Every structure is written in structure tokens, then in C-alpha cells.
Amino acid sequence: LLQQPLRTPARILEMRSRSGSITPAYSTDRALLLSNYPGSRAVSASEAKDAIARFAIYDDPTFKRRVQITTEEEWSTFLDGCRDKSEPGNYNLELLLKKCYSSTFS
């Protein structure tokens, strides 16, 4: 569970330039995830939505265009498949972060 408010380390500002535009870096978002959820990264649906909304990938125009998650039903569909195996009532944030990037860049 979230121990403290999510904070944005200076490294989150490190983005790589790609064709003149700024794209989020998976390693930066993963570092943010690990720093804010040490040990336990299985969270409820509402915590998962809150966490993902704070990552750089969430603000990426390609992600926004490819992943429609504005309604509860869309969020539920997007979160599907990211359940934590050890805690089936919760979601695995690492799987969810990977899904965000694969949905955006594949």
C-alpha cells in the first residue's frame, strides 16, 4: 500500500529526445514506482489508477491516443490482466506499467 504521497525525483524529469519530441523513459517511471512502492507493489484499483496517472507515460500523447481510459469500465478493462498472482484482489503495478508502455509503443 502507498506509504507516502508519490514524489517525483529529479530523475523523472530525465526524458529522452526522439525525433525532436520528448518521450517518457520506462526506466524513469519504473524507478519512480520502486521508490514509492518499496516491497509491496500490489494495490487496489483506485491506487493503481492514481499511481499510473502520475507516471510520465500517462501524459504521453501516443498513450492517450491509443489507450482510452476515461470511464470506470475503460479503466476496468485496461486493468484486466494485471492482477497480482499472490493477491488476486489487487493489481501488480509493475505489470500495469509494462502494459502502459507496450500499449503505447508496440
C-alpha positions in Angstrom: 0.0 0.0 0.0 1.0 3.6 -0.5 3.2 4.6 2.4 3.6 8.2 1.5 2.5 10.6 -1.2 4.0 9.9 -4.6 7.0 12.1 -5.1 8.7 12.9 -8.3 12.5 12.5 -8.1 14.7 14.7 -10.2 15.3 11.6 -12.5 11.6 11.7 -13.6 12.5 14.8 -15.4 15.1 12.9 -17.4 13.3 12.2 -20.7 14.9 11.1 -23.9 14.6 13.0 -27.0 13.2 11.2 -30.0 12.8 12.9 -33.4 12.6 16.3 -31.8 9.9 15.3 -29.3 10.1 14.2 -25.7 9.1 10.6 -24.9 8.9 9.1 -21.4 11.5 6.5 -20.4 10.4 3.2 -18.9 13.4 3.1 -16.6 12.5 6.5 -15.1 8.9 5.5 -14.5 10.0 2.2 -13.0 12.4 4.0 -10.7 9.5 6.2 -9.5 7.4 3.1 -9.0 10.0 1.4 -6.9 10.8 4.4 -4.8 7.1 4.9 -4.0 6.1 1.3 -3.5 9.0 -0.4 -1.9 8.5 -4.1 -1.3 4.8 -4.3 -2.0 3.5 -3.2 -5.4 0.1 -4.9 -5.2 -2.5 -2.3 -4.8 -6.3 -1.7 -5.2 -7.8 -0.5 -8.4 -8.1 3.1 -7.2 -4.5 3.1 -6.0 -3.4 1.7 -9.3 -5.2 4.4 -11.3 -3.7 7.1 -9.0 -0.2 5.6 -9.4 -0.3 5.3 -13.2 -1.7 8.8 -13.6 1.5 10.1 -12.0 3.9 8.4 -14.4 5.3 10.2 -17.4 3.8 7.7 -19.8 0.3 8.7 -18.7 0.8 12.2 -20.2 2.3 10.9 -23.4 0.2 11.9 -26.4 0.6 8.4 -28.1 -0.5 6.7 -24.9 -3.6 9.0 -24.7 -4.4 8.3 -28.3 -4.0 4.5 -28.1 -5.4 3.9 -24.6 -8.9 5.2 -23.8 -9.3 5.2 -20.0 -11.8 7.8 -19.1 -14.7 5.8 -17.7 -14.7 3.2 -14.9 -15.5 0.5 -17.5 -12.5 1.5 -19.6 -10.3 1.5 -16.5 -11.6 -1.9 -15.5 -10.8 -3.3 -19.0 -7.4 -1.7 -19.0 -6.5 -3.1 -15.5 -7.7 -6.5 -16.5 -4.8 -8.9 -16.8 -2.7 -7.0 -14.3 -4.0 -8.8 -11.2 -1.3 -9.8 -8.7 -0.9 -13.6 -8.5 -0.3 -13.6 -4.8 -3.1 -11.1 -4.0 -5.8 -11.6 -6.7 -7.9 -8.8 -5.3 -5.1 -6.3 -6.1 -3.2 -5.2 -9.1 0.5 -5.5 -9.8 1.9 -2.1 -10.6 4.9 -3.4 -12.5 2.7 -5.4 -14.8 0.5 -2.3 -15.3 3.5 -0.1 -16.1 4.7 -2.6 -18.6 1.2 -2.7 -20.1 1.2 1.1 -20.4 4.5 1.1 -22.3 3.6 -1.9 -24.5 0.2 -0.4 -25.4 2.0 2.9 -26.3 5.0 1.7 -28.3 4.0 -1.6 -29.9 
